[in-house]
Amino acid sequence: MMNLESLKLSSLSENHCGILRQSSNTRPVIWIIEEYGVRAVVKDFSTSKFFYRNIIGRFLIWREHKAYKQLRGLKGIPACYGVIDGLALALEEIPGQPLKKRNKNIKLSGTFFDDLKNIVDSFHRRGLAHSDLKNGANVLVGYNGLPYIVDWSASLSEKECKFFPMNRIYRRFVLDDYFAIIKLKMRYVPETLTPEEKRKYTQQSYIERSVRGIRDRLRKIFKKMV
């Protein structure tokens, strides 16, 4: 575990050991830091403009931290070390590469997508839908060959969606997590797709398509913020 007591937002820009993503008007900078031999990824809104930093940034950090507390202890999910001054979130660094950008020489194991589905099953049982897995940017291929799921800023909690129409939208997000696995299999190991997986992905009802449209609009709003 990393002790956050000695970390100050004002010193991150000088003491970091790498940058995963530069900040923009609405997106946080993502640092790599190291303290006493422990490395962490820090999502930091402190460099954003005043209003965005103190209203949107604080809300998103609070929300993602809440998700990680609900996910605590699950295999395939980075550990959350905590929040720094309400504006940054420190997470376990997972040695690996995003599935979307992985080195083509790194072969996926025969059980990679089965392991990925097990992770998805586990956080659905905890009442969370990730909602942003389909392009592979938030699925890491660990150097140990195992899958990991990161970036829970756009996740949706079942507890937040008890009433219509949000309960239908939540169920749609849950389905989307599974459809994302099928889509990733289609992209990387199409020979492993079963007829049932192909059917589920291609045959959707009018109601499902309507709910998917609402979901897509919500997702665009979240993505602009995170």
C-alpha positions in Angstrom: 0.0 0.0 0.0 1.0 3.6 -0.6 0.8 6.2 2.2 -0.7 9.4 0.8 0.0 11.6 3.8 3.2 12.9 2.4 1.8 13.6 -1.1 0.9 17.1 -2.1 -0.8 18.1 -5.3 1.5 21.0 -5.7 4.6 18.7 -5.8 3.2 16.1 -8.3 4.4 18.1 -11.4 8.0 18.1 -10.1 8.2 14.7 -8.5 6.4 12.5 -10.9 8.3 9.8 -12.8 6.0 9.7 -15.9 2.9 11.1 -17.5 0.3 8.7 -19.0 -1.9 11.6 -20.3 -1.6 15.3 -20.4 -4.4 17.5 -19.1 -6.9 19.4 -21.2 -9.6 21.9 -20.4 -11.9 19.1 -19.1 -9.6 16.1 -18.7 -7.3 15.4 -15.7 -3.6 14.9 -16.1 -2.6 11.3 -15.2 0.8 11.0 -13.4 2.9 8.0 -12.5 4.5 8.5 -9.1 6.7 6.5 -6.8 6.9 6.7 -3.0 9.3 4.4 -1.1 9.4 1.9 -3.9 5.6 1.8 -4.5 4.4 3.1 -7.8 0.9 4.5 -8.4 -1.2 6.1 -11.1 -2.7 9.5 -10.0 -5.6 11.1 -11.8 -5.3 14.8 -11.0 -7.9 17.5 -11.7 -5.9 20.2 -9.8 -4.5 21.7 -13.1 -8.0 22.2 -14.6 -9.7 25.6 -14.7 -11.1 26.9 -11.4 -14.8 26.1 -12.0 -14.3 22.7 -13.6 -11.7 21.7 -11.0 -13.8 22.6 -8.0 -17.2 21.5 -9.2 -16.9 18.8 -11.8 -13.5 17.5 -10.9 -14.3 17.1 -7.2 -17.6 15.4 -8.1 -15.9 12.9 -10.5 -13.1 12.1 -8.0 -15.7 11.4 -5.3 -17.8 9.3 -7.6 -14.9 7.2 -8.9 -13.5 6.7 -5.4 -16.9 5.5 -4.3 -16.9 2.9 -7.1 -13.4 1.7 -6.2 -14.6 1.2 -2.5 -17.4 -0.9 -3.8 -14.9 -2.9 -5.9 -12.4 -3.4 -3.1 -10.7 -6.8 -3.1 -12.0 -8.0 -6.5 -9.5 -9.8 -8.7 -8.6 -7.9 -11.8 -9.3 -4.4 -10.4 -6.5 -2.1 -9.3 -6.4 -1.2 -5.6 -7.4 2.4 -4.7 -4.9 4.1 -2.4 -7.2 7.0 -1.7 -8.0 10.7 -2.6 -5.5 13.6 -2.4 -7.0 16.9 -1.3 -10.3 16.0 -3.0 -9.0 16.6 -6.5 -6.8 13.5 -7.3 -7.2 9.8 -7.0 -4.2 7.5 -6.4 -4.5 3.9 -7.8 -2.3 0.8 -8.0 -0.2 0.8 -11.2 -0.8 -2.4 -13.2 2.3 -3.3 -15.3 0.9 -4.0 -18.7 -0.6 -2.4 -21.8 -4.2 -1.4 -22.9 -5.7 -4.2 -25.0 -6.3 -1.5 -27.6 -2.6 -0.6 -27.9 -0.9 -3.8 -26.9 2.2 -5.0 -28.7 1.2 -7.4 -31.4 3.9 -9.7 -30.2 2.1 -10.2 -27.0 -0.2 -13.1 -27.5 -3.5 -13.3 -25.6 -3.8 -16.5 -23.6 -6.5 -19.0 -24.4 -8.4 -18.1 -21.2 -8.0 -14.3 -21.5 -11.6 -13.5 -22.4 -13.0 -16.2 -20.0 -10.9 -14.5 -17.2 -12.3 -11.1 -18.4 -15.8 -12.3 -18.2 -15.2 -13.6 -14.7 -14.1 -10.1 -13.7 -17.2 -8.6 -15.3 -19.4 -11.1 -13.5 -17.8 -10.2 -10.2 -18.4 -6.5 -10.3 -22.0 -7.0 -11.6 -22.6 -9.1 -8.5 -21.4 -6.0 -6.5 -24.0 -3.9 -8.3 -21.8 -2.0 -10.7 -21.7 -1.7 -14.5 -18.5 -0.3 -16.1 -20.1 0.9 -19.3 -16.9 1.7 -21.3 -15.1 -1.5 -22.2 -15.9 -1.9 -25.9 -12.8 -0.2 -27.5 -10.3 -2.0 -25.3 -8.7 1.2 -23.9 -9.9 0.3 -20.3 -8.9 -3.4 -20.5 -5.3 -4.0 -19.7 -3.2 -7.0 -20.7 -1.0 -7.4 -17.6 2.6 -8.5 -18.1 1.4 -11.7 -16.3 -1.0 -12.3 -19.2 -4.1 -11.6 -17.1 -6.8 -9.0 -17.8 -7.4 -6.0 -15.6 -10.2 -3.4 -15.9 -9.4 0.3 -15.2 -11.1 3.7 -15.3 -14.4 3.6 -13.3 -15.3 7.3 -13.8 -18.2 6.4 -16.1 -19.5 3.4 -14.1 -23.1 3.2 -13.0 -24.3 1.8 -9.7 -27.5 -0.3 -9.4 -28.3 1.6 -6.2 -28.5 4.8 -8.2 -30.9 3.3 -10.7 -33.8 1.8 -8.7 -36.6 3.4 -10.5 -37.9 3.6 -14.1 -36.4 4.5 -16.6 -33.0 4.4 -14.9 -33.4 0.7 -13.9 -33.8 -0.2 -17.6 -30.8 1.9 -18.5 -28.7 0.2 -15.8 -29.6 -3.2 -17.1 -28.7 -2.0 -20.6 -25.2 -1.0 -19.3 -24.8 -4.4 -17.7 -25.6 -6.1 -21.1 -23.2 -3.7 -22.8 -20.4 -4.9 -20.6 -21.0 -8.4 -21.9 -21.5 -7.2 -25.5 -18.1 -5.4 -25.1 -16.5 -8.8 -24.4 -18.0 -10.2 -27.6 -16.9 -7.2 -29.6 -13.4 -7.5 -28.3 -13.4 -11.2 -29.1 -14.6 -10.4 -32.7 -11.7 -8.0 -33.0 -8.9 -10.1 -31.5 -9.9 -13.8 -31.6 -12.9 -14.0 -33.9 -12.3 -17.8 -34.3 -13.4 -18.3 -30.7 -16.8 -16.7 -31.1 -19.8 -19.1 -30.5 -23.0 -19.0 -32.6 -24.8 -17.9 -29.4 -22.4 -14.9 -28.9 -22.9 -13.8 -32.5 -26.7 -14.1 -32.1 -26.7 -12.0 -28.9 -24.6 -9.3 -30.5 -26.6 -8.9 -33.7 -30.2 -9.5 -32.6 -31.6 -6.7 -30.4 -35.2 -5.7 -30.0 -36.6 -2.2 -30.7 -36.8 -1.5 -26.9 -33.2 -2.5 -26.5 -32.2 -0.2 -29.3 -34.1 2.7 -27.8 -32.5 2.2 -24.4 -29.2 1.9 -26.1 -29.8 5.4 -27.7 -30.4 6.9 -24.2 -27.3 5.1 -22.9 -25.2 6.5 -25.7 -26.2 10.0 -24.9 -25.4 9.5 -21.3 -22.0 8.0 -22.2 -21.1 11.0 -24.4 -21.8 13.3 -21.5 -19.6 11.3 -19.1 -16.8 11.1 -21.7 -16.7 14.8 -22.1 -16.2 15.2 -18.4 -13.6 12.5 -17.8 
